[in-house]
């Protein structure tokens, strides 16, 4: 009696593809949000600066540079 009143008529394969794209975008968006929330704060200049200071300390410990050079370079590395 009610028949097909045009609801979804003509969508066929594109309706399914559209639904898959919608879910893919939703899942991708959630993944990007989680990655941003978890890993966003770890991108500070800290790790690279820490490594440079570590190398500087190693050079000072090996005697490659003296205390004045160490202090000067340490000030240069300070943010």
mmCIF file as gemmi writes it, N, C-alpha and C atoms, coordinates in Angstrom:
data_model
loop_
_atom_site.group_PDB
_atom_site.id
_atom_site.type_symbol
_atom_site.label_atom_id
_atom_site.label_alt_id
_atom_site.label_comp_id
_atom_site.label_asym_id
_atom_site.label_entity_id
_atom_site.label_seq_id
_atom_site.pdbx_PDB_ins_code
_atom_site.Cartn_x
_atom_site.Cartn_y
_atom_site.Cartn_z
_atom_site.occupancy
_atom_site.B_iso_or_equiv
_atom_site.pdbx_formal_charge
_atom_site.auth_seq_id
_atom_site.auth_asym_id
_atom_site.pdbx_PDB_model_num
ATOM 1 N N . UNK Axp A 1 ? 0.802 -1.192 0 1 0 ? 1 A 1
ATOM 2 C CA . UNK Axp A 1 ? 0 0 0 1 0 ? 1 A 1
ATOM 3 C C . UNK Axp A 1 ? 0.852 1.267 0 1 0 ? 1 A 1
ATOM 4 N N . UNK Axp A 2 ? 1.832 1.304 0.874 1 0 ? 2 A 1
ATOM 5 C CA . UNK Axp A 2 ? 2.65 2.508 0.945 1 0 ? 2 A 1
ATOM 6 C C . UNK Axp A 2 ? 3.612 2.58 -0.23 1 0 ? 2 A 1
ATOM 7 N N . UNK Axp A 3 ? 4.158 1.445 -0.624 1 0 ? 3 A 1
ATOM 8 C CA . UNK Axp A 3 ? 5.047 1.427 -1.777 1 0 ? 3 A 1
ATOM 9 C C . UNK Axp A 3 ? 6.339 2.184 -1.52 1 0 ? 3 A 1
ATOM 10 N N . UNK Axp A 4 ? 7.038 2.436 -2.581 1 0 ? 4 A 1
ATOM 11 C CA . UNK Axp A 4 ? 8.285 3.178 -2.494 1 0 ? 4 A 1
ATOM 12 C C . UNK Axp A 4 ? 7.976 4.642 -2.75 1 0 ? 4 A 1
ATOM 13 N N . UNK Axp A 5 ? 8.13 5.454 -1.71 1 0 ? 5 A 1
ATOM 14 C CA . UNK Axp A 5 ? 7.759 6.861 -1.819 1 0 ? 5 A 1
ATOM 15 C C . UNK Axp A 5 ? 8.973 7.738 -2.141 1 0 ? 5 A 1
ATOM 16 N N . UNK Axp A 6 ? 10.006 7.133 -2.668 1 0 ? 6 A 1
ATOM 17 C CA . UNK Axp A 6 ? 11.163 7.937 -3.046 1 0 ? 6 A 1
ATOM 18 C C . UNK Axp A 6 ? 12.216 8.029 -1.973 1 0 ? 6 A 1
ATOM 19 N N . UNK Axp A 7 ? 11.981 7.455 -0.815 1 0 ? 7 A 1
ATOM 20 C CA . UNK Axp A 7 ? 12.966 7.51 0.244 1 0 ? 7 A 1
ATOM 21 C C . UNK Axp A 7 ? 14.129 6.578 -0.106 1 0 ? 7 A 1
ATOM 22 N N . UNK Axp A 8 ? 15.214 7.109 -0.523 1 0 ? 8 A 1
ATOM 23 C CA . UNK Axp A 8 ? 16.382 6.324 -0.857 1 0 ? 8 A 1
ATOM 24 C C . UNK Axp A 8 ? 16.368 5.808 -2.282 1 0 ? 8 A 1
ATOM 25 N N . UNK Axp A 9 ? 15.367 6.088 -3.003 1 0 ? 9 A 1
ATOM 26 C CA . UNK Axp A 9 ? 15.301 5.595 -4.373 1 0 ? 9 A 1
ATOM 27 C C . UNK Axp A 9 ? 16.371 6.274 -5.204 1 0 ? 9 A 1
ATOM 28 N N . UNK Axp A 10 ? 17.093 5.499 -5.975 1 0 ? 10 A 1
ATOM 29 C CA . UNK Axp A 10 ? 18.106 6.072 -6.842 1 0 ? 10 A 1
ATOM 30 C C . UNK Axp A 10 ? 19.474 6.168 -6.212 1 0 ? 10 A 1
ATOM 31 N N . UNK Axp A 11 ? 19.589 5.982 -4.903 1 0 ? 11 A 1
ATOM 32 C CA . UNK Axp A 11 ? 20.9 6.074 -4.259 1 0 ? 11 A 1
ATOM 33 C C . UNK Axp A 11 ? 21.704 4.816 -4.52 1 0 ? 11 A 1
ATOM 34 N N . UNK Axp A 12 ? 21.086 3.676 -4.406 1 0 ? 12 A 1
ATOM 35 C CA . UNK Axp A 12 ? 21.742 2.414 -4.713 1 0 ? 12 A 1
ATOM 36 C C . UNK Axp A 12 ? 23.102 2.271 -4.086 1 0 ? 12 A 1
ATOM 37 N N . UNK Axp A 13 ? 24.114 2.089 -4.879 1 0 ? 13 A 1
ATOM 38 C CA . UNK Axp A 13 ? 25.474 1.88 -4.404 1 0 ? 13 A 1
ATOM 39 C C . UNK Axp A 13 ? 26.034 3.132 -3.723 1 0 ? 13 A 1
ATOM 40 N N . UNK Axp A 14 ? 25.662 4.307 -4.187 1 0 ? 14 A 1
ATOM 41 C CA . UNK Axp A 14 ? 26.217 5.541 -3.629 1 0 ? 14 A 1
ATOM 42 C C . UNK Axp A 14 ? 25.798 5.75 -2.181 1 0 ? 14 A 1
ATOM 43 N N . UNK Axp A 15 ? 24.628 5.248 -1.812 1 0 ? 15 A 1
ATOM 44 C CA . UNK Axp A 15 ? 24.209 5.343 -0.413 1 0 ? 15 A 1
ATOM 45 C C . UNK Axp A 15 ? 25.137 4.556 0.487 1 0 ? 15 A 1
ATOM 46 N N . UNK Axp A 16 ? 25.5 3.349 0.066 1 0 ? 16 A 1
ATOM 47 C CA . UNK Axp A 16 ? 26.424 2.527 0.85 1 0 ? 16 A 1
ATOM 48 C C . UNK Axp A 16 ? 27.818 3.115 0.898 1 0 ? 16 A 1
ATOM 49 N N . UNK Axp A 17 ? 28.275 3.624 -0.23 1 0 ? 17 A 1
ATOM 50 C CA . UNK Axp A 17 ? 29.608 4.245 -0.281 1 0 ? 17 A 1
ATOM 51 C C . UNK Axp A 17 ? 29.634 5.498 0.597 1 0 ? 17 A 1
ATOM 52 N N . UNK Axp A 18 ? 28.574 6.271 0.532 1 0 ? 18 A 1
ATOM 53 C CA . UNK Axp A 18 ? 28.496 7.472 1.367 1 0 ? 18 A 1
ATOM 54 C C . UNK Axp A 18 ? 28.531 7.137 2.844 1 0 ? 18 A 1
ATOM 55 N N . UNK Axp A 19 ? 27.834 6.068 3.223 1 0 ? 19 A 1
ATOM 56 C CA . UNK Axp A 19 ? 27.83 5.648 4.612 1 0 ? 19 A 1
ATOM 57 C C . UNK Axp A 19 ? 29.223 5.18 5.037 1 0 ? 19 A 1
ATOM 58 N N . UNK Axp A 20 ? 29.912 4.436 4.168 1 0 ? 20 A 1
ATOM 59 C CA . UNK Axp A 20 ? 31.269 3.988 4.486 1 0 ? 20 A 1
ATOM 60 C C . UNK Axp A 20 ? 32.228 5.169 4.619 1 0 ? 20 A 1
ATOM 61 N N . UNK Axp A 21 ? 32.089 6.138 3.717 1 0 ? 21 A 1
ATOM 62 C CA . UNK Axp A 21 ? 32.934 7.333 3.809 1 0 ? 21 A 1
ATOM 63 C C . UNK Axp A 21 ? 32.669 8.098 5.093 1 0 ? 21 A 1
ATOM 64 N N . UNK Axp A 22 ? 31.423 8.2 5.479 1 0 ? 22 A 1
ATOM 65 C CA . UNK Axp A 22 ? 31.055 8.902 6.714 1 0 ? 22 A 1
ATOM 66 C C . UNK Axp A 22 ? 31.727 8.23 7.91 1 0 ? 22 A 1
ATOM 67 N N . UNK Axp A 23 ? 31.624 6.891 8.01 1 0 ? 23 A 1
ATOM 68 C CA . UNK Axp A 23 ? 32.224 6.182 9.135 1 0 ? 23 A 1
ATOM 69 C C . UNK Axp A 23 ? 33.741 6.263 9.09 1 0 ? 23 A 1
ATOM 70 N N . UNK Axp A 24 ? 34.323 6.197 7.908 1 0 ? 24 A 1
ATOM 71 C CA . UNK Axp A 24 ? 35.781 6.301 7.78 1 0 ? 24 A 1
ATOM 72 C C . UNK Axp A 24 ? 36.263 7.675 8.253 1 0 ? 24 A 1
ATOM 73 N N . UNK Axp A 25 ? 35.57 8.721 7.847 1 0 ? 25 A 1
ATOM 74 C CA . UNK Axp A 25 ? 35.943 10.069 8.278 1 0 ? 25 A 1
ATOM 75 C C . UNK Axp A 25 ? 35.756 10.252 9.78 1 0 ? 25 A 1
ATOM 76 N N . UNK Axp A 26 ? 34.698 9.684 10.323 1 0 ? 26 A 1
ATOM 77 C CA . UNK Axp A 26 ? 34.451 9.785 11.757 1 0 ? 26 A 1
ATOM 78 C C . UNK Axp A 26 ? 35.55 9.082 12.547 1 0 ? 26 A 1
ATOM 79 N N . UNK Axp A 27 ? 35.913 7.874 12.131 1 0 ? 27 A 1
ATOM 80 C CA . UNK Axp A 27 ? 36.965 7.126 12.825 1 0 ? 27 A 1
ATOM 81 C C . UNK Axp A 27 ? 38.313 7.821 12.671 1 0 ? 27 A 1
ATOM 82 N N . UNK Axp A 28 ? 38.601 8.319 11.483 1 0 ? 28 A 1
ATOM 83 C CA . UNK Axp A 28 ? 39.847 9.052 11.255 1 0 ? 28 A 1
ATOM 84 C C . UNK Axp A 28 ? 39.91 10.304 12.128 1 0 ? 28 A 1
ATOM 85 N N . UNK Axp A 29 ? 38.801 11.016 12.21 1 0 ? 29 A 1
ATOM 86 C CA . UNK Axp A 29 ? 38.751 12.215 13.04 1 0 ? 29 A 1
ATOM 87 C C . UNK Axp A 29 ? 38.998 11.909 14.503 1 0 ? 29 A 1
ATOM 88 N N . UNK Axp A 30 ? 38.413 10.823 14.999 1 0 ? 30 A 1
ATOM 89 C CA . UNK Axp A 30 ? 38.631 10.434 16.387 1 0 ? 30 A 1
ATOM 90 C C . UNK Axp A 30 ? 40.088 10.054 16.607 1 0 ? 30 A 1
ATOM 91 N N . UNK Axp A 31 ? 40.676 9.314 15.666 1 0 ? 31 A 1
ATOM 92 C CA . UNK Axp A 31 ? 42.08 8.916 15.794 1 0 ? 31 A 1
ATOM 93 C C . UNK Axp A 31 ? 43.004 10.13 15.808 1 0 ? 31 A 1
ATOM 94 N N . UNK Axp A 32 ? 42.743 11.094 14.941 1 0 ? 32 A 1
ATOM 95 C CA . UNK Axp A 32 ? 43.567 12.311 14.898 1 0 ? 32 A 1
ATOM 96 C C . UNK Axp A 32 ? 43.421 13.095 16.194 1 0 ? 32 A 1
ATOM 97 N N . UNK Axp A 33 ? 42.211 13.177 16.717 1 0 ? 33 A 1
ATOM 98 C CA . UNK Axp A 33 ? 41.973 13.886 17.97 1 0 ? 33 A 1
ATOM 99 C C . UNK Axp A 33 ? 42.717 13.22 19.124 1 0 ? 33 A 1
ATOM 100 N N . UNK Axp A 34 ? 42.649 11.905 19.202 1 0 ? 34 A 1
ATOM 101 C CA . UNK Axp A 34 ? 43.343 11.187 20.271 1 0 ? 34 A 1
ATOM 102 C C . UNK Axp A 34 ? 44.847 11.376 20.148 1 0 ? 34 A 1
ATOM 103 N N . UNK Axp A 35 ? 45.38 11.272 18.935 1 0 ? 35 A 1
ATOM 104 C CA . UNK Axp A 35 ? 46.822 11.468 18.733 1 0 ? 35 A 1
ATOM 105 C C . UNK Axp A 35 ? 47.232 12.883 19.121 1 0 ? 35 A 1
ATOM 106 N N . UNK Axp A 36 ? 46.411 13.85 18.785 1 0 ? 36 A 1
ATOM 107 C CA . UNK Axp A 36 ? 46.717 15.248 19.123 1 0 ? 36 A 1
ATOM 108 C C . UNK Axp A 36 ? 46.687 15.451 20.632 1 0 ? 36 A 1
ATOM 109 N N . UNK Axp A 37 ? 45.711 14.85 21.316 1 0 ? 37 A 1
ATOM 110 C CA . UNK Axp A 37 ? 45.609 15.013 22.761 1 0 ? 37 A 1
ATOM 111 C C . UNK Axp A 37 ? 46.743 14.31 23.497 1 0 ? 37 A 1
ATOM 112 N N . UNK Axp A 38 ? 47.132 13.138 23.026 1 0 ? 38 A 1
ATOM 113 C CA . UNK Axp A 38 ? 48.168 12.366 23.703 1 0 ? 38 A 1
ATOM 114 C C . UNK Axp A 38 ? 49.568 12.872 23.34 1 0 ? 38 A 1
ATOM 115 N N . UNK Axp A 39 ? 49.823 13.084 22.055 1 0 ? 39 A 1
ATOM 116 C CA . UNK Axp A 39 ? 51.173 13.406 21.621 1 0 ? 39 A 1
ATOM 117 C C . UNK Axp A 39 ? 51.419 14.875 21.365 1 0 ? 39 A 1
ATOM 118 N N . UNK Axp A 40 ? 50.427 15.715 21.504 1 0 ? 40 A 1
ATOM 119 C CA . UNK Axp A 40 ? 50.58 17.128 21.181 1 0 ? 40 A 1
ATOM 120 C C . UNK Axp A 40 ? 51.577 17.845 22.059 1 0 ? 40 A 1
ATOM 121 N N . UNK Axp A 41 ? 51.591 17.532 23.352 1 0 ? 41 A 1
ATOM 122 C CA . UNK Axp A 41 ? 52.453 18.268 24.266 1 0 ? 41 A 1
ATOM 123 C C . UNK Axp A 41 ? 53.897 17.797 24.215 1 0 ? 41 A 1
ATOM 124 N N . UNK Axp A 42 ? 54.166 16.645 23.613 1 0 ? 42 A 1
ATOM 125 C CA . UNK Axp A 42 ? 55.533 16.135 23.587 1 0 ? 42 A 1
ATOM 126 C C . UNK Axp A 42 ? 56.358 16.704 22.45 1 0 ? 42 A 1
ATOM 127 N N . UNK Axp A 43 ? 55.793 17.589 21.652 1 0 ? 43 A 1
ATOM 128 C CA . UNK Axp A 43 ? 56.525 18.156 20.514 1 0 ? 43 A 1
ATOM 129 C C . UNK Axp A 43 ? 57.288 19.419 20.855 1 0 ? 43 A 1
ATOM 130 N N . UNK Axp A 44 ? 57.381 19.753 22.1 1 0 ? 44 A 1
ATOM 131 C CA . UNK Axp A 44 ? 58.078 20.975 22.498 1 0 ? 44 A 1
ATOM 132 C C . UNK Axp A 44 ? 59.559 20.85 22.137 1 0 ? 44 A 1
ATOM 133 N N . UNK Axp A 45 ? 60.255 21.954 22.202 1 0 ? 45 A 1
ATOM 134 C CA . UNK Axp A 45 ? 61.667 21.973 21.853 1 0 ? 45 A 1
ATOM 135 C C . UNK Axp A 45 ? 62.519 21.257 22.9 1 0 ? 45 A 1
ATOM 136 N N . UNK Axp A 46 ? 61.906 20.742 23.925 1 0 ? 46 A 1
ATOM 137 C CA . UNK Axp A 46 ? 62.608 20.077 25.008 1 0 ? 46 A 1
ATOM 138 C C . UNK Axp A 46 ? 63.498 18.936 24.579 1 0 ? 46 A 1
ATOM 139 N N . UNK Axp A 47 ? 62.986 17.934 23.87 1 0 ? 47 A 1
ATOM 140 C CA . UNK Axp A 47 ? 63.833 16.788 23.544 1 0 ? 47 A 1
ATOM 141 C C . UNK Axp A 47 ? 65.078 17.154 22.751 1 0 ? 47 A 1
ATOM 142 N N . UNK Axp A 48 ? 64.963 18.018 21.761 1 0 ? 48 A 1
ATOM 143 C CA . UNK Axp A 48 ? 66.134 18.417 20.981 1 0 ? 48 A 1
ATOM 144 C C . UNK Axp A 48 ? 67.09 19.232 21.846 1 0 ? 48 A 1
ATOM 145 N N . UNK Axp A 49 ? 66.555 20.115 22.669 1 0 ? 49 A 1
ATOM 146 C CA . UNK Axp A 49 ? 67.383 20.915 23.566 1 0 ? 49 A 1
ATOM 147 C C . UNK Axp A 49 ? 68.045 20.056 24.621 1 0 ? 49 A 1
ATOM 148 N N . UNK Axp A 50 ? 67.319 19.059 25.115 1 0 ? 50 A 1
ATOM 149 C CA . UNK Axp A 50 ? 67.891 18.156 26.104 1 0 ? 50 A 1
ATOM 150 C C . UNK Axp A 50 ? 69.053 17.378 25.506 1 0 ? 50 A 1
ATOM 151 N N . UNK Axp A 51 ? 68.902 16.942 24.283 1 0 ? 51 A 1
ATOM 152 C CA . UNK Axp A 51 ? 69.971 16.179 23.623 1 0 ? 51 A 1
ATOM 153 C C . UNK Axp A 51 ? 71.204 17.059 23.414 1 0 ? 51 A 1
ATOM 154 N N . UNK Axp A 52 ? 70.982 18.295 23.029 1 0 ? 52 A 1
ATOM 155 C CA . UNK Axp A 52 ? 72.116 19.195 22.823 1 0 ? 52 A 1
ATOM 156 C C . UNK Axp A 52 ? 72.85 19.442 24.141 1 0 ? 52 A 1
ATOM 157 N N . UNK Axp A 53 ? 72.104 19.613 25.206 1 0 ? 53 A 1
ATOM 158 C CA . UNK Axp A 53 ? 72.727 19.821 26.511 1 0 ? 53 A 1
ATOM 159 C C . UNK Axp A 53 ? 73.457 18.565 26.97 1 0 ? 53 A 1
ATOM 160 N N . UNK Axp A 54 ? 72.91 17.415 26.66 1 0 ? 54 A 1
ATOM 161 C CA . UNK Axp A 54 ? 73.556 16.146 26.994 1 0 ? 54 A 1
ATOM 162 C C . UNK Axp A 54 ? 74.894 16.014 26.266 1 0 ? 54 A 1
ATOM 163 N N . UNK Axp A 55 ? 74.905 16.353 24.982 1 0 ? 55 A 1
ATOM 164 C CA . UNK Axp A 55 ? 76.148 16.294 24.212 1 0 ? 55 A 1
ATOM 165 C C . UNK Axp A 55 ? 77.163 17.285 24.784 1 0 ? 55 A 1
ATOM 166 N N . UNK Axp A 56 ? 76.687 18.465 25.154 1 0 ? 56 A 1
ATOM 167 C CA . UNK Axp A 56 ? 77.571 19.472 25.734 1 0 ? 56 A 1
ATOM 168 C C . UNK Axp A 56 ? 78.192 18.96 27.031 1 0 ? 56 A 1
ATOM 169 N N . UNK Axp A 57 ? 77.39 18.334 27.862 1 0 ? 57 A 1
ATOM 170 C CA . UNK Axp A 57 ? 77.908 17.77 29.114 1 0 ? 57 A 1
ATOM 171 C C . UNK Axp A 57 ? 78.927 16.666 28.844 1 0 ? 57 A 1
ATOM 172 N N . UNK Axp A 58 ? 78.656 15.838 27.835 1 0 ? 58 A 1
ATOM 173 C CA . UNK Axp A 58 ? 79.6 14.77 27.487 1 0 ? 58 A 1
ATOM 174 C C . UNK Axp A 58 ? 80.935 15.353 27.032 1 0 ? 58 A 1
ATOM 175 N N . UNK Axp A 59 ? 80.866 16.396 26.225 1 0 ? 59 A 1
ATOM 176 C CA . UNK Axp A 59 ? 82.117 17.02 25.747 1 0 ? 59 A 1
ATOM 177 C C . UNK Axp A 59 ? 82.896 17.627 26.908 1 0 ? 59 A 1
ATOM 178 N N . UNK Axp A 60 ? 82.191 18.226 27.848 1 0 ? 60 A 1
ATOM 179 C CA . UNK Axp A 60 ? 82.849 18.805 29.031 1 0 ? 60 A 1
ATOM 180 C C . UNK Axp A 60 ? 83.461 17.695 29.884 1 0 ? 60 A 1
ATOM 181 N N . UNK Axp A 61 ? 82.723 16.601 30.044 1 0 ? 61 A 1
ATOM 182 C CA . UNK Axp A 61 ? 83.223 15.489 30.855 1 0 ? 61 A 1
ATOM 183 C C . UNK Axp A 61 ? 84.456 14.848 30.225 1 0 ? 61 A 1
ATOM 184 N N . UNK Axp A 62 ? 84.525 14.799 28.909 1 0 ? 62 A 1
ATOM 185 C CA . UNK Axp A 62 ? 85.691 14.223 28.227 1 0 ? 62 A 1
ATOM 186 C C . UNK Axp A 62 ? 86.863 15.197 28.173 1 0 ? 62 A 1
ATOM 187 N N . UNK Axp A 63 ? 86.633 16.438 28.551 1 0 ? 63 A 1
ATOM 188 C CA . UNK Axp A 63 ? 87.704 17.426 28.544 1 0 ? 63 A 1
ATOM 189 C C . UNK Axp A 63 ? 87.891 18.118 27.209 1 0 ? 63 A 1
ATOM 190 N N . UNK Axp A 64 ? 86.936 17.957 26.291 1 0 ? 64 A 1
ATOM 191 C CA . UNK Axp A 64 ? 87.049 18.603 24.979 1 0 ? 64 A 1
ATOM 192 C C . UNK Axp A 64 ? 86.858 20.113 25.073 1 0 ? 64 A 1
ATOM 193 N N . UNK Axp A 65 ? 86.088 20.548 26.054 1 0 ? 65 A 1
ATOM 194 C CA . UNK Axp A 65 ? 85.868 21.989 26.253 1 0 ? 65 A 1
ATOM 195 C C . UNK Axp A 65 ? 86.087 22.305 27.731 1 0 ? 65 A 1
ATOM 196 N N . UNK Axp A 66 ? 86.474 23.553 28.023 1 0 ? 66 A 1
ATOM 197 C CA . UNK Axp A 66 ? 86.688 23.939 29.414 1 0 ? 66 A 1
ATOM 198 C C . UNK Axp A 66 ? 85.393 24.503 30.014 1 0 ? 66 A 1
ATOM 199 N N . UNK Axp A 67 ? 85.456 24.859 31.285 1 0 ? 67 A 1
ATOM 200 C CA . UNK Axp A 67 ? 84.265 25.321 32.003 1 0 ? 67 A 1
ATOM 201 C C . UNK Axp A 67 ? 83.695 26.593 31.399 1 0 ? 67 A 1
ATOM 202 N N . UNK Axp A 68 ? 84.549 27.532 31.005 1 0 ? 68 A 1
ATOM 203 C CA . UNK Axp A 68 ? 84.054 28.781 30.407 1 0 ? 68 A 1
ATOM 204 C C . UNK Axp A 68 ? 83.286 28.502 29.11 1 0 ? 68 A 1
ATOM 205 N N . UNK Axp A 69 ? 83.844 27.633 28.269 1 0 ? 69 A 1
ATOM 206 C CA . UNK Axp A 69 ? 83.168 27.276 27.016 1 0 ? 69 A 1
ATOM 207 C C . UNK Axp A 69 ? 81.846 26.557 27.303 1 0 ? 69 A 1
ATOM 208 N N . UNK Axp A 70 ? 81.878 25.667 28.31 1 0 ? 70 A 1
ATOM 209 C CA . UNK Axp A 70 ? 80.658 24.941 28.683 1 0 ? 70 A 1
ATOM 210 C C . UNK Axp A 70 ? 79.562 25.914 29.125 1 0 ? 70 A 1
ATOM 211 N N . UNK Axp A 71 ? 79.939 26.844 30.015 1 0 ? 71 A 1
ATOM 212 C CA . UNK Axp A 71 ? 78.952 27.81 30.522 1 0 ? 71 A 1
ATOM 213 C C . UNK Axp A 71 ? 78.412 28.694 29.402 1 0 ? 71 A 1
ATOM 214 N N . UNK Axp A 72 ? 79.281 29.139 28.498 1 0 ? 72 A 1
ATOM 215 C CA . UNK Axp A 72 ? 78.855 29.99 27.393 1 0 ? 72 A 1
ATOM 216 C C . UNK Axp A 72 ? 77.855 29.249 26.505 1 0 ? 72 A 1
ATOM 217 N N . UNK Axp A 73 ? 78.19 28.026 26.124 1 0 ? 73 A 1
ATOM 218 C CA . UNK Axp A 73 ? 77.304 27.257 25.249 1 0 ? 73 A 1
ATOM 219 C C . UNK Axp A 73 ? 76.011 26.859 25.955 1 0 ? 73 A 1
ATOM 220 N N . UNK Axp A 74 ? 76.097 26.607 27.234 1 0 ? 74 A 1
ATOM 221 C CA . UNK Axp A 74 ? 74.893 26.264 28 1 0 ? 74 A 1
ATOM 222 C C . UNK Axp A 74 ? 73.939 27.464 28.008 1 0 ? 74 A 1
ATOM 223 N N . UNK Axp A 75 ? 74.47 28.67 28.176 1 0 ? 75 A 1
ATOM 224 C CA . UNK Axp A 75 ? 73.622 29.877 28.106 1 0 ? 75 A 1
ATOM 225 C C . UNK Axp A 75 ? 73.002 30.047 26.72 1 0 ? 75 A 1
ATOM 226 N N . UNK Axp A 76 ? 73.784 29.708 25.69 1 0 ? 76 A 1
ATOM 227 C CA . UNK Axp A 76 ? 73.262 29.802 24.315 1 0 ? 76 A 1
ATOM 228 C C . UNK Axp A 76 ? 72.108 28.84 24.091 1 0 ? 76 A 1
ATOM 229 N N . UNK Axp A 77 ? 72.14 27.691 24.746 1 0 ? 77 A 1
ATOM 230 C CA . UNK Axp A 77 ? 71.084 26.701 24.562 1 0 ? 77 A 1
ATOM 231 C C . UNK Axp A 77 ? 69.834 27.01 25.397 1 0 ? 77 A 1
ATOM 232 N N . UNK Axp A 78 ? 69.976 27.863 26.387 1 0 ? 78 A 1
ATOM 233 C CA . UNK Axp A 78 ? 68.821 28.178 27.239 1 0 ? 78 A 1
ATOM 234 C C . UNK Axp A 78 ? 67.72 28.859 26.418 1 0 ? 78 A 1
ATOM 235 N N . UNK Axp A 79 ? 66.469 28.475 26.694 1 0 ? 79 A 1
ATOM 236 C CA . UNK Axp A 79 ? 65.345 29.065 25.906 1 0 ? 79 A 1
ATOM 237 C C . UNK Axp A 79 ? 65.103 30.518 26.197 1 0 ? 79 A 1
